[in-house]
Amino acid sequence: MIQKKLFKELENKNIFDNANEYGKQYLKNVFSRKVFPDEKTIEKLTVFDEIFPEGFTSSKEILDLLNCYGSPATVAQFGSRYFGFVNGSMIPAGLASRLLADFWDQNAAMQITSPIISKLEEVVQSWLVHLFNLPENAVAGFVSGTSMATFSGLAAARFRILERKGWNVNKKGLFRAPQVRLVLGKQAHSTVLKAISLLGFGTDCIEWVNTDTQGRIIPEELPELDENTILILQAGNVNTGSFDNFEYICQKAENSNAWIHIDGAFGLWAAASEKLSYLVKGMELADSWSVDGHKTLNTPYDNGIILCRDEEALISALHMSGSYIISGKKRDGMKYTPEMSRRSRVVELWATLKSLGRTGVDEMVFTMHMLAKQFAEGLQKEGFTILNEICFNQVLIRYKDSKQTEKLLKKVQELNVLWCGSSEWEGEKAIRISICSWTTTPDDIKMSLESFVKAKRLVDIELQIPPG
Ligand SMILES: *Cc1c(COP(=O)(O)O)cnc(C)c1O
């Protein structure tokens, strides 16, 4: 019964055309619509609250439901005035290739489950190693995002450090294991802490290092490093966009044999811009690097990469085996990731890189920086306080104090010309703007500045005339 129905749906290829059509309509409106869905639209999502249906529903009905209620309740992240978190858009070739790859429905685990994915993973690994100027022997694992990439890099570090002590952590676990030290800056991203927890170290053991006004590790405050240490550095602070001084710190650490991991979720891409690559100088001296495709590079979502110079450690930390595993002559991607079965996310990464080319990536990354500067300069002129040095793509601002800043942000969000979120910086509220989309133009910044000015006027009026 069900099989017959499903085959019938497959024969009637209209449903795929429908999906395409809805997708194309979505793209048509995404630049002009309000960035965030309104309350009413969100309330209507209750149509999805139903008990698990007993019988069959047609794809047509399903797509219509999604398009009617789902599409309007999305955040216009593809569009050009979404400055929330550090969330990227996507470039056309990435989206289109992903659509095709979805038809393929490959399991990216092994070469034997998908020769094409094995090939593309090899190619992209090589491109990234060169793009980031990493050691020739560095390898890449294609994971869901930087959270998983950091987890994988730290797992490799844990394996290697304990292996040097004659302790096989895969077999013996962490109870009674030799002590591994974890050194990180006070501004490390929360997902680094998550990885540390998941790996069984626990966050209590962290040796915290003080950071400066931009969130950079103060190198002089680093503790003595040794071969039992994992040192975690950051390329791109989520608030300020700042970078640790890799060259200085890595050189200082060189003789200690400590494992250095760089969390470069969005910032590592500075390496791809000739004019910004000074920010990551010396990063090649680290042992492992985590980076996202779905932020600065603008691939579709779930796209992250772990890069590691110690292939054996990464594979040993993540590899599994079983009687049914058939090793390929070429790359088996699952050796480099925590997951076994995966979708073929490398396709859109490959397509994005190929579409842009080296100069395209450079230009895109540098443009984000220039737009962030335009935004910051404009805001400063209008009397807002800029809290960070605009070294990359992040702008952190405050209006008078925490309270006024919150009010301002609320107004900006209500005006809904753009969307950005809040953060805390040095104990007070701040507004955080991230330029992370290839679609953003100087006109978008101008429109956004006008909206900020309008919001400020509204906040000021409320301040002068207390309600009631
Ligand atoms: C976004 C981000 C992460 C987490 O990355 P996901 O791709 O969301 O898992 C980690 N570190 C930094 C600095 C980030 O900006």
The ligand as a Gaussian input file, in Angstrom:
#p B3LYP/6-31G(d) Opt

LIG

0 1
 C       30.232000      29.840000      15.846000
 C       31.437000      29.570000      16.638000
 C       31.668000      28.303000      17.183000
 C       30.657000      27.184000      17.041000
 O       30.544000      26.824000      15.706000
 P       29.280000      25.986000      15.165000
 O       29.533000      25.914000      13.709000
 O       28.072000      26.770000      15.525000
 O       29.301000      24.652000      15.812000
 C       32.837000      28.107000      17.863000
 N       33.735000      29.098000      18.024000
 C       33.548000      30.334000      17.523000
 C       34.586000      31.378000      17.723000
 C       32.388000      30.613000      16.808000
 O       32.183000      31.834000      16.299000

